[in-house]
């Protein structure tokens, strides 16, 4: 999720860049916190809860900051989660060697992001049950094939 704050560097989405010895901070247009980091997820959830408690608004729009490219998130926590929970290789380069493996990784990440935004929407609806929630369509492109979710 896009956010600017003084939070630990390990909370941010990391990307793999060819020729770099380790994952780098993502160069995406938005600075995003990793959905794989439980502390970052809790922080984001508390922001939404504070907004719904103390601000007036009629709805939410989850936009394109909730996206991970083919090269994101390769933080240590994300790769460990991908390996332990989804059974994928812990090594990014091994995932990227196979189009089937890349597709599985993309589908799992998309599902994780959708689940996280649903949790945020539920947290808002707990306090304001009639809040309108809209989800921007998330598109993940892999080898000219598009996997689309809403």
N, CA, C and O of each residue as an XYZ file, in Angstrom:
600
protein
N       0.826     -1.164      0.000
C       0.000      0.000      0.000
C       0.883      1.244      0.000
O       1.881      1.299      0.718
N       0.520      2.235     -0.799
C       1.335      3.437     -0.903
C       1.238      4.256      0.376
O       0.148      4.505      0.890
N       2.390      4.668      0.877
C       2.396      5.467      2.093
C       3.780      6.029      2.310
O       4.777      5.356      2.046
N       3.850      7.259      2.790
C       5.116      7.904      3.134
C       5.145      8.135      4.631
O       4.318      8.870      5.170
N       6.085      7.515      5.294
C       6.210      7.686      6.743
C       7.609      7.262      7.152
O       8.374      6.716      6.357
N       7.914      7.520      8.377
C       9.193      7.101      8.926
C       9.007      5.717      9.537
O       8.805      5.577     10.744
N       9.078      4.703      8.690
C       8.921      3.318      9.130
C      10.188      2.557      8.771
O      10.967      3.018      7.936
N      10.406      1.399      9.387
C      11.620      0.632      9.089
C      11.734      0.257      7.616
O      10.732     -0.054      6.971
N      12.924      0.287      7.097
C      13.184     -0.020      5.687
C      12.734     -1.431      5.328
O      12.368     -1.694      4.182
N      12.759     -2.341      6.304
C      12.362     -3.724      6.020
C      10.860     -3.854      5.747
O      10.409     -4.903      5.288
N      10.088     -2.813      6.022
C       8.656     -2.849      5.759
C       8.318     -2.604      4.293
O       7.199     -2.898      3.871
N       9.247     -2.076      3.510
C       8.955     -1.671      2.134
C       9.073     -2.816      1.133
O       9.818     -3.773      1.346
N       8.325     -2.700      0.038
C       8.400     -3.646     -1.070
C       9.800     -3.566     -1.678
O      10.340     -2.479     -1.886
N      10.376     -4.735     -1.956
C      11.701     -4.810     -2.588
C      11.539     -5.440     -3.970
O      10.649     -6.259     -4.197
N      12.415     -5.041     -4.881
C      12.379     -5.624     -6.220
C      13.731     -6.202     -6.586
O      14.768     -5.790     -6.064
N      13.698     -7.156     -7.485
C      14.913     -7.777     -8.003
C      15.334     -6.996     -9.233
O      14.516     -6.719    -10.109
N      16.605     -6.644     -9.299
C      17.155     -5.961    -10.480
C      18.379     -6.724    -10.946
O      19.281     -7.033    -10.168
N      18.385     -7.014    -12.214
C      19.502     -7.760    -12.809
C      20.828     -7.071    -12.509
O      20.965     -5.856    -12.654
N      21.789     -7.865    -12.092
C      23.121     -7.348    -11.818
C      23.302     -6.770    -10.432
O      24.413     -6.393    -10.060
N      22.233     -6.695     -9.662
C      22.337     -6.181     -8.294
C      22.500     -7.365     -7.348
O      21.855     -8.397     -7.532
N      23.355     -7.226     -6.340
C      23.641     -8.362     -5.464
C      22.522     -8.730     -4.496
O      22.502     -9.846     -3.978
N      21.601     -7.820     -4.247
C      20.520     -8.107     -3.303
C      19.290     -7.311     -3.703
O      19.388     -6.393     -4.518
N      18.133     -7.647     -3.145
C      16.923     -6.884     -3.472
C      17.085     -5.400     -3.146
O      17.722     -5.022     -2.163
N      16.494     -4.585     -3.993
C      16.552     -3.132     -3.864
C      15.157     -2.594     -3.544
O      14.155     -3.264     -3.793
N      15.102     -1.394     -2.995
C      13.797     -0.747     -2.828
C      13.146     -0.623     -4.197
O      13.811     -0.325     -5.189
N      11.864     -0.850     -4.239
C      11.144     -0.793     -5.497
C      11.208      0.605     -6.112
O      11.197      1.613     -5.405
N      11.274      0.643     -7.443
C      11.293      1.926     -8.174
C       9.900      2.299     -8.676
O       9.760      3.242     -9.454
N       8.890      1.590     -8.252
C       7.516      1.854     -8.669
C       7.163      3.305     -8.354
O       7.768      3.920     -7.476
N       6.195      3.843     -9.062
C       5.787      5.238     -8.868
C       5.342      5.498     -7.426
O       5.509      6.606     -6.918
N       4.777      4.485     -6.767
C       4.362      4.618     -5.376
C       5.358      3.907     -4.461
O       5.830      2.815     -4.774
N       5.668      4.528     -3.342
C       6.425      3.855     -2.297
C       5.413      3.009     -1.531
O       4.444      3.541     -0.988
N       5.631      1.700     -1.484
C       4.626      0.806     -0.909
C       5.198     -0.037      0.220
O       6.362     -0.436      0.200
N       4.355     -0.293      1.195
C       4.721     -1.196      2.276
C       4.366     -2.617      1.850
O       3.378     -2.839      1.151
N       5.180     -3.567      2.278
C       5.017     -4.952      1.856
C       3.839     -5.636      2.544
O       3.709     -5.578      3.766
N       2.987     -6.282      1.759
C       1.891     -7.043      2.363
C       2.395     -8.314      3.060
O       1.639     -8.982      3.767
N       3.660     -8.637      2.857
C       4.248     -9.819      3.486
C       4.805     -9.522      4.875
O       5.171    -10.441      5.608
N       4.869     -8.258      5.232
C       5.418     -7.885      6.531
C       4.259     -7.665      7.512
O       3.500     -6.708      7.356
N       4.110     -8.535      8.519
C       2.986     -8.402      9.445
C       2.947     -7.066     10.188
O       1.868     -6.537     10.454
N       4.111     -6.523     10.523
C       4.140     -5.233     11.220
C       3.635     -4.119     10.310
O       2.897     -3.238     10.751
N       4.030     -4.159      9.047
C       3.543     -3.158      8.087
C       2.038     -3.297      7.898
O       1.322     -2.297      7.841
N       1.557     -4.533      7.800
C       0.123     -4.770      7.649
C      -0.672     -4.240      8.830
O      -1.739     -3.652      8.653
N      -0.156     -4.447     10.028
C      -0.820     -3.934     11.233
C      -0.843     -2.405     11.229
O      -1.845     -1.784     11.583
N       0.270     -1.818     10.825
C       0.392     -0.359     10.752
C      -0.640      0.221      9.780
O      -1.325      1.198     10.085
N      -0.732     -0.399      8.614
C      -1.701      0.057      7.608
C      -3.124     -0.094      8.145
O      -3.949      0.809      7.999
N      -3.404     -1.239      8.767
C      -4.740     -1.485      9.320
C      -5.125     -0.441     10.361
O      -6.266      0.018     10.400
N      -4.169     -0.074     11.199
C      -4.439      0.935     12.226
C      -4.692      2.308     11.616
O      -5.480      3.087     12.152
N      -4.038      2.609     10.514
C      -4.306      3.881      9.817
C      -5.747      3.898      9.320
O      -6.456      4.888      9.500
N      -6.182      2.801      8.694
C      -7.566      2.740      8.210
C      -8.558      2.850      9.369
O      -9.584      3.521      9.258
N      -8.245      2.195     10.465
C      -9.132      2.264     11.620
C      -9.200      3.685     12.174
O     -10.281      4.163     12.516
N      -8.062      4.360     12.264
C      -8.067      5.750     12.728
C      -8.852      6.647     11.780
O      -9.598      7.520     12.225
N      -8.687      6.439     10.481
C      -9.435      7.247      9.514
C     -10.936      7.089      9.688
O     -11.672      8.076      9.695
N     -11.389      5.859      9.828
C     -12.827      5.630      9.947
C     -13.374      6.153     11.270
O     -14.532      6.564     11.341
N     -12.563      6.141     12.306
C     -13.017      6.637     13.610
C     -13.049      8.155     13.689
O     -13.935      8.722     14.328
N     -12.086      8.827     13.042
C     -11.902     10.261     13.281
C     -12.106     11.161     12.065
O     -12.010     12.383     12.187
N     -12.383     10.588     10.906
C     -12.567     11.399      9.698
C     -13.925     11.096      9.077
O     -14.502     10.028      9.283
N     -14.410     12.050      8.325
C     -15.681     11.866      7.650
C     -15.434     11.562      6.176
O     -14.800     12.350      5.474
N     -15.927     10.435      5.714
C     -15.861     10.082      4.292
C     -16.980      9.096      3.996
O     -17.505      8.442      4.896
N     -17.337      9.000      2.718
C     -18.458      8.147      2.321
C     -18.022      6.825      1.702
O     -18.813      5.887      1.611
N     -16.758      6.751      1.275
C     -16.352      5.519      0.613
C     -14.852      5.375      0.518
O     -14.092      6.290      0.833
N     -14.447      4.195      0.072
C     -13.035      3.872     -0.121
C     -12.813      3.447     -1.555
O     -13.680      2.831     -2.174
N     -11.641      3.782     -2.082
C     -11.227      3.283     -3.388
C      -9.847      2.671     -3.217
O      -8.878      3.368     -2.916
N      -9.768      1.369     -3.411
C      -8.464      0.705     -3.422
C      -7.978      0.782     -4.859
O      -8.580      0.210     -5.768
N      -6.890      1.493     -5.044
C      -6.407      1.820     -6.385
C      -5.175      1.004     -6.731
O      -4.901     -0.018     -6.102
N      -4.431      1.457     -7.734
C      -3.311      0.682     -8.275
C      -2.036      0.730     -7.447
O      -0.989      0.284     -7.917
N      -2.093      1.255     -6.234
C      -0.928      1.131     -5.356
C      -0.885     -0.260     -4.745
O       0.148     -0.664     -4.210
N      -1.980     -0.998     -4.814
C      -2.025     -2.371     -4.331
C      -1.666     -3.337     -5.444
O      -2.495     -4.141     -5.871
N      -0.436     -3.256     -5.911
C       0.012     -4.088     -7.021
C       1.469     -4.484     -6.792
O       2.242     -3.737     -6.193
N       1.822     -5.645     -7.269
C       3.208     -6.105     -7.242
C       3.571     -6.584     -8.638
O       2.844     -7.381     -9.231
N       4.686     -6.104     -9.163
C       5.115     -6.500    -10.499
C       5.725     -7.895    -10.483
O       5.820     -8.530     -9.432
N       6.134     -8.360    -11.641
C       6.805     -9.666    -11.764
C       8.105     -9.722    -10.968
O       8.610    -10.806    -10.677
N       8.650     -8.554    -10.615
C       9.943     -8.491     -9.937
C       9.815     -8.049     -8.479
O      10.813     -7.762     -7.818
N       8.573     -8.000     -7.984
C       8.307     -7.570     -6.605
C       7.442     -8.633     -5.932
O       6.788     -9.358     -6.681
N       7.366     -8.795     -4.766
C       8.170     -8.365     -3.655
C       9.178     -9.476     -3.405
O       8.794    -10.623     -3.175
N      10.448     -9.150     -3.449
C      11.503    -10.141     -3.223
C      12.236     -9.868     -1.917
O      13.399    -10.238     -1.753
N      11.541     -9.218     -0.995
C      12.121     -9.033      0.338
C      12.307    -10.415      0.962
O      11.695    -11.392      0.531
N      13.143    -10.477      1.963
C      13.407    -11.755      2.622
C      12.109    -12.371      3.159
O      11.882    -13.572      3.015
N      11.263    -11.547      3.775
C      10.003    -12.053      4.320
C       9.075    -12.567      3.221
O       8.415    -13.593      3.387
N       9.028    -11.848      2.098
C       8.149    -12.263      1.000
C       8.592    -13.595      0.414
O       7.764    -14.462      0.136
N       9.889    -13.756      0.227
C      10.383    -14.995     -0.359
C      10.213    -16.173      0.605
O       9.897    -17.284      0.181
N      10.422    -15.930      1.887
C      10.203    -16.989      2.880
C       8.721    -17.386      2.933
O       8.394    -18.570      3.002
N       7.837    -16.394      2.900
C       6.394    -16.656      2.896
C       6.017    -17.461      1.650
O       5.288    -18.449      1.739
N       6.519    -17.032      0.490
C       6.218    -17.716     -0.770
C       6.654    -19.172     -0.715
O       5.974    -20.050     -1.247
N       7.770    -19.423     -0.082
C       8.294    -20.780      0.031
C       7.507    -21.602      1.052
O       7.093    -22.725      0.763
N       7.303    -21.044      2.237
C       6.663    -21.796      3.324
C       5.163    -21.987      3.115
O       4.634    -23.064      3.389
N       4.482    -20.963      2.638
C       3.019    -21.017      2.521
C       2.574    -21.545      1.162
O       1.646    -22.350      1.090
N       3.221    -21.105      0.085
C       2.793    -21.479     -1.254
C       3.630    -22.592     -1.869
O       3.298    -23.092     -2.944
N       4.707    -22.983     -1.203
C       5.545    -24.066     -1.712
C       6.389    -23.706     -2.921
O       6.831    -24.587     -3.658
N       6.612    -22.424     -3.126
C       7.442    -21.982     -4.258
C       8.909    -21.971     -3.849
O       9.222    -21.946     -2.659
N       9.809    -21.989     -4.827
C      11.234    -21.888     -4.495
C      11.518    -20.602     -3.731
O      10.868    -19.581     -3.955
N      12.480    -20.657     -2.842
C      12.834    -19.471     -2.054
C      13.697    -18.511     -2.878
O      13.859    -17.348     -2.510
N      14.241    -18.991     -3.972
C      15.130    -18.203     -4.823
C      14.341    -17.553     -5.959
O      13.680    -18.239     -6.739
N      14.416    -16.226     -6.043
C      13.678    -15.488     -7.068
C      14.039    -15.953     -8.475
O      13.153    -16.139     -9.310
N      15.319    -16.140     -8.744
C      15.739    -16.528    -10.096
C      15.169    -17.878    -10.496
O      14.883    -18.106    -11.672
N      15.001    -18.771     -9.536
C      14.394    -20.067     -9.825
C      12.917    -19.904    -10.189
O      12.424    -20.584    -11.089
N      12.215    -19.016     -9.503
C      10.816    -18.738     -9.842
C      10.727    -18.175    -11.256
O       9.839    -18.550    -12.022
N      11.626    -17.294    -11.597
C      11.562    -16.608    -12.892
C      12.044    -17.442    -14.072
O      11.920    -17.003    -15.215
N      12.581    -18.610    -13.833
C      13.040    -19.471    -14.928
C      11.882    -20.123    -15.671
O      12.035    -20.520    -16.826
N      10.745    -20.234    -15.033
C       9.610    -20.950    -15.612
C       8.392    -20.043    -15.698
O       8.030    -19.386    -14.721
N       7.762    -20.008    -16.863
C       6.563    -19.173    -17.001
C       5.436    -19.704    -16.112
O       4.651    -18.918    -15.583
N       5.345    -21.022    -15.941
C       4.321    -21.579    -15.056
C       4.550    -21.146    -13.611
O       3.602    -20.808    -12.903
N       5.815    -21.156    -13.175
C       6.147    -20.758    -11.808
C       5.859    -19.265    -11.615
O       5.347    -18.858    -10.572
N       6.187    -18.463    -12.614
C       5.911    -17.018    -12.534
C       4.415    -16.761    -12.428
O       3.970    -15.901    -11.668
N       3.648    -17.521    -13.201
C       2.198    -17.362    -13.169
C       1.644    -17.740    -11.798
O       0.800    -17.025    -11.257
N       2.104    -18.848    -11.231
C       1.662    -19.249     -9.890
C       2.002    -18.171     -8.867
O       1.177    -17.820     -8.024
N       3.226    -17.650     -8.950
C       3.669    -16.611     -8.012
C       2.774    -15.376     -8.146
O       2.341    -14.802     -7.146
N       2.504    -14.976     -9.387
C       1.657    -13.802     -9.631
C       0.238    -14.023     -9.093
O      -0.344    -13.128     -8.480
N      -0.306    -15.203     -9.323
C      -1.659    -15.478     -8.850
C      -1.726    -15.454     -7.318
O      -2.664    -14.908     -6.738
N      -0.736    -16.044     -6.683
C      -0.710    -16.027     -5.217
C      -0.581    -14.607     -4.670
O      -1.257    -14.240     -3.708
N       0.286    -13.818     -5.288
C       0.465    -12.433     -4.817
C      -0.807    -11.633     -5.017
O      -1.182    -10.837     -4.156
N      -1.477    -11.835     -6.150
C      -2.725    -11.128     -6.425
C      -3.781    -11.503     -5.392
O      -4.500    -10.639     -4.890
N      -3.872    -12.795     -5.078
C      -4.824    -13.262     -4.074
C      -4.508    -12.668     -2.699
O      -5.416    -12.278     -1.966
N      -3.230    -12.601     -2.356
C      -2.820    -12.022     -1.070
C      -3.214    -10.547     -0.980
O      -3.723    -10.098      0.048
N      -2.978     -9.799     -2.056
C      -3.349     -8.379     -2.072
C      -4.864     -8.205     -1.968
O      -5.344     -7.326     -1.252
N      -5.608     -9.038     -2.680
C      -7.075     -8.956     -2.622
C      -7.566     -9.275     -1.210
O      -8.474     -8.618     -0.701
N      -6.973    -10.268     -0.590
C      -7.340    -10.648      0.779
C      -7.032     -9.505      1.755
O      -7.825     -9.214      2.650
N      -5.882     -8.866      1.572
C      -5.508     -7.766      2.459
C      -6.473     -6.585      2.305
O      -6.906     -6.006      3.301
N      -6.809     -6.230      1.070
C      -7.740     -5.108      0.882
C      -9.128     -5.458      1.409
O      -9.830     -4.587      1.923
N      -9.531     -6.721      1.289
C     -10.811     -7.137      1.877
C     -10.789     -6.964      3.395
O     -11.771     -6.517      3.987
N      -9.673     -7.316      4.018
C      -9.541     -7.147      5.469
C      -9.620     -5.669      5.869
O     -10.234     -5.320      6.877
N      -8.991     -4.811      5.064
C      -9.058     -3.378      5.354
C     -10.496     -2.866      5.205
O     -10.974     -2.086      6.028
N     -11.170     -3.309      4.155
C     -12.563     -2.900      3.942
C     -13.447     -3.384      5.093
O     -14.324     -2.654      5.556
N     -13.216     -4.611      5.551
C     -13.984     -5.139      6.686
C     -13.744     -4.328      7.950
O     -14.662     -4.103      8.738
N     -12.515     -3.895      8.135
C     -12.191     -3.092      9.322
C     -12.948     -1.766      9.279
O     -13.438     -1.297     10.306
N     -13.044     -1.167      8.101
C     -13.795      0.083      7.942
C     -15.287     -0.171      8.147
O     -15.965      0.587      8.841
N     -15.790     -1.242      7.541
C     -17.229     -1.544      7.643
C     -17.652     -1.905      9.071
O     -18.826     -1.774      9.416
N     -16.729     -2.346      9.884
C     -17.052     -2.636     11.273
C     -17.598     -1.377     11.963
O     -18.548     -1.447     12.743
N     -16.987     -0.239     11.665
C     -17.392      1.031     12.269
C     -18.449      1.744     11.434
O     -19.294      2.459     11.971
N     -18.399      1.549     10.132
C     -19.354      2.184      9.215
C     -19.853      1.140      8.224
O     -19.307      1.017      7.127
N     -20.862      0.403      8.590
C     -21.315     -0.720      7.755
C     -21.782     -0.329      6.358
O     -21.782     -1.166      5.455
N     -22.174      0.908      6.166
C     -22.720      1.308      4.871
C     -21.705      2.040      3.996
O     -22.078      2.665      3.003
N     -20.431      1.968      4.357
C     -19.386      2.603      3.554
C     -19.285      1.906      2.199
O     -19.237      0.679      2.118
N     -19.256      2.696      1.159
C     -19.074      2.168     -0.186
C     -17.603      1.871     -0.407
O     -16.738      2.691     -0.099
N     -17.328      0.698     -0.940
C     -15.946      0.299     -1.205
C     -15.837     -0.088     -2.663
O     -16.624     -0.887     -3.169
N     -14.833      0.497     -3.345
C     -14.576      0.178     -4.749
C     -13.155     -0.341     -4.883
O     -12.238      0.115     -4.201
N     -13.000     -1.292     -5.769
C     -11.689     -1.866     -6.024
C     -11.304     -1.591     -7.471
O     -12.010     -1.977     -8.403
N     -10.174     -0.919     -7.639
C      -9.606     -0.723     -8.962
C      -9.161     -2.086     -9.461
O      -8.612     -2.868     -8.685
N      -9.378     -2.389    -10.713
C      -8.991     -3.706    -11.226
C      -7.473     -3.848    -11.227
O      -6.748     -2.957    -11.669
N      -7.015     -4.982    -10.724
C      -5.585     -5.272    -10.671
C      -5.239     -6.147    -11.861
O      -5.822     -7.218    -12.031
N      -4.309     -5.712    -12.678
C      -3.874     -6.494    -13.826
C      -2.415     -6.878    -13.659
O      -1.569     -6.026    -13.387
N      -2.128     -8.138    -13.820
C      -0.750     -8.616    -13.772
C      -0.453     -9.240    -15.121
O      -1.110    -10.199    -15.526
N       0.526     -8.704    -15.811
C       0.875     -9.175    -17.132
C       2.088    -10.085    -17.079
O       3.109     -9.736    -16.485
N       1.979    -11.243    -17.694
C       3.076    -12.188    -17.743
C       3.145    -12.749    -19.159
O       2.186    -13.356    -19.635
N       4.258    -12.550    -19.820
C       4.475    -13.081    -21.159
C       3.283    -12.811    -22.077
O       2.802    -13.721    -22.753
N       2.816    -11.589    -22.102
C       1.705    -11.151    -22.937
C       0.384    -11.826    -22.594
O      -0.587    -11.693    -23.339
N       0.332    -12.546    -21.484
C      -0.937    -13.098    -21.007
C      -1.360    -12.238    -19.828
O      -0.521    -11.775    -19.055
N      -2.632    -12.029    -19.695
C      -3.118    -11.189    -18.606
C      -3.988    -12.002    -17.665
O      -4.925    -12.678    -18.090
N      -3.670    -11.929    -16.398
C      -4.499    -12.531    -15.359
C      -5.181    -11.372    -14.663
O      -4.506    -10.527    -14.076
N      -6.494    -11.310    -14.713
C      -7.212    -10.176    -14.150
C      -8.088    -10.620    -12.999
O      -8.769    -11.643    -13.070
N      -8.058     -9.827    -11.929
C      -8.959    -10.070    -10.808
C      -9.676     -8.780    -10.466
O      -9.242     -7.700    -10.866
N     -10.735     -8.882     -9.751
C     -11.423     -7.671     -9.295
C     -11.572     -7.681     -7.819
O     -12.128     -6.743     -7.248
